[in-house]
Amino acid sequence: MNFFLLSQIIIKISKKESVFGLDIEWQPQFKKGQPQHKTALIQICGNDTILLFQVVQLKVLPAELVKFLKDPHIFKSGVNIRGDGLKLHRDFNVLTNGLVELMIMTQYIDSPLLMITHRRSLSALTSLFLERNMPKSKSVRLSNWSRRNLTAKQQEYAACDAYVSFFLLIMFVNISS
């Protein structure tokens, strides 16, 4: 993986954009009482770019990625985004700022769609607002995110999570305006 190239892309897009979808993945822990595995993948989606950073082998995140994550003026959206921020802090000692929780945003938008169900998962919000079914296959969700070469299904799943988080934030801001 070329972290220099990915870092250059982060510099470029964060200069022209301030809203992104963010998500992380890690290998599930199937043994009860054992600690979670380290973050394996960080997904970032902007207006026309989706970046997948495989970070499981790193002790320290690239400087430009850390700068991006720490910047409180760059908004990073997702469902349970605070949990992702806490995991990044535990795994890499990076305090992620500018987090926007999509579940909380639903409390501030006036949409009859929210009366259909009380569920506020990324999949449920996608179904309600984008009228799309998110591919959330359990076999992919619980797959080995620490593998060196992610499968096409893993890459699609990861990119989709970040994209939908980005798109829903844009949609919610437009609805509330």
C-alpha positions in Angstrom: 0.0 0.0 0.0 1.3 3.4 -0.9 0.7 5.5 2.2 2.5 8.5 0.6 0.0 8.6 -2.3 -3.0 8.1 0.1 -1.6 10.9 2.3 -1.3 13.2 -0.7 -4.9 12.5 -1.6 -6.1 13.3 1.9 -4.2 16.6 1.8 -5.8 17.4 -1.5 -9.4 16.5 -0.6 -9.4 18.0 2.9 -8.3 21.3 1.4 -11.4 21.5 -0.7 -14.0 19.6 1.4 -15.0 19.6 5.0 -17.5 16.7 5.2 -16.7 13.0 5.0 -18.0 9.6 5.7 -15.8 7.6 8.1 -15.9 4.0 9.2 -13.4 1.4 10.4 -13.3 -2.4 10.3 -11.4 -5.0 12.4 -11.2 -8.7 12.6 -13.9 -10.0 14.9 -12.9 -11.7 18.1 -14.7 -15.0 18.5 -13.2 -16.0 21.8 -15.1 -14.8 24.8 -13.2 -12.6 27.3 -10.4 -11.8 24.8 -9.7 -8.2 23.8 -10.8 -6.9 20.4 -8.4 -7.1 17.5 -6.7 -3.9 16.3 -8.3 -1.6 13.7 -7.5 -3.2 10.3 -9.1 -0.7 7.9 -10.1 2.9 7.9 -12.5 4.0 5.2 -13.0 7.7 4.3 -15.4 9.0 1.7 -15.5 12.5 0.3 -17.5 14.0 -2.6 -15.8 12.0 -5.3 -13.2 9.9 -3.5 -13.3 6.8 -1.4 -10.1 5.8 0.4 -9.4 2.5 2.1 -6.4 2.5 4.5 -5.2 -0.9 5.6 -3.6 0.0 9.0 -3.5 -3.3 11.0 0.3 -3.7 10.4 1.1 -0.1 11.5 2.2 1.0 15.0 1.6 4.6 14.1 -0.8 6.1 11.5 0.6 8.3 8.7 0.9 11.9 9.8 -1.5 13.3 7.3 -4.2 10.8 8.3 -3.7 11.7 11.9 -4.0 15.4 11.0 -7.2 14.7 9.1 -8.7 12.6 12.0 -7.8 15.2 14.7 -9.0 18.3 12.7 -12.3 19.5 14.4 -13.2 21.5 11.3 -13.4 18.4 9.2 -16.6 16.7 9.9 -16.6 12.9 9.8 -20.0 11.1 9.9 -21.2 7.6 10.6 -23.4 5.5 12.8 -21.7 4.8 16.2 -19.0 7.1 15.0 -18.0 7.8 18.6 -17.3 4.1 19.1 -15.0 4.2 16.1 -13.3 7.3 17.4 -12.7 5.6 20.8 -11.3 2.5 19.1 -8.9 4.6 17.0 -7.8 6.2 20.3 -7.2 2.8 22.0 -5.5 1.3 19.0 -3.4 4.3 17.8 -3.6 6.9 20.5 -5.3 9.3 18.1 -8.1 11.6 19.4 -10.6 11.9 16.5 -12.5 15.2 16.4 -15.3 16.5 14.2 -17.4 13.4 14.6 -21.1 13.6 13.5 -23.3 10.8 14.8 -26.0 10.1 12.2 -28.3 8.5 14.7 -28.4 11.7 16.7 -28.9 13.8 13.6 -32.1 12.0 12.9 -33.5 13.7 16.1 -33.1 17.1 14.5 -34.7 16.4 11.1 -38.4 16.5 10.4 -39.2 13.6 8.1 -42.2 11.2 8.1 -39.8 8.5 7.1 -38.5 8.3 10.6 -42.0 7.2 11.8 -41.8 4.0 9.8 -39.3 2.3 12.2 -37.4 3.1 15.4 -34.2 1.4 14.0 -31.4 3.9 13.3 -28.6 1.5 12.0 -26.7 2.5 8.8 -28.6 -0.2 7.0 -32.0 1.1 8.3 -31.2 4.7 7.5 -30.1 3.7 4.0 -33.3 1.9 3.4 -35.5 4.8 4.7 -33.7 7.7 3.0 -32.0 6.3 0.0 -34.5 3.5 -0.7 -31.6 1.1 -1.2 -30.8 -2.2 0.4 -27.3 -2.1 1.8 -25.3 -5.3 1.2 -24.6 -6.3 4.8 -23.7 -9.9 4.4 -22.7 -11.5 7.7 -20.0 -13.5 6.0 -18.3 -10.3 4.9 -19.1 -8.3 8.0 -17.5 -11.0 10.2 -14.6 -11.8 7.8 -10.9 -11.4 8.3 -10.3 -7.6 7.9 -6.7 -8.1 8.8 -5.8 -10.1 5.6 -3.2 -8.5 3.4 -5.4 -8.6 0.3 -9.0 -7.8 0.9 -11.5 -9.5 -1.3 -13.6 -7.5 -3.8 -16.6 -8.1 -1.5 -14.8 -6.7 1.5 -13.6 -3.7 -0.5 -17.2 -3.0 -1.7 -18.6 -3.4 1.8 -16.1 -1.1 3.3 -16.5 1.6 0.5 -20.2 1.4 0.8 -20.3 2.0 4.5 -18.2 5.2 4.1 -20.1 6.3 1.1 -23.5 5.9 2.7 -22.3 7.7 5.9 -21.2 10.6 3.7 -24.3 10.7 1.6 -26.7 10.5 4.5 -25.0 13.4 6.3 -25.3 15.6 3.2 -29.0 14.5 2.9 -29.7 15.3 6.5 -28.1 18.7 6.3 -30.2 19.5 3.3 -33.4 18.2 5.0 -32.8 20.3 8.1 -32.0 23.5 6.1 
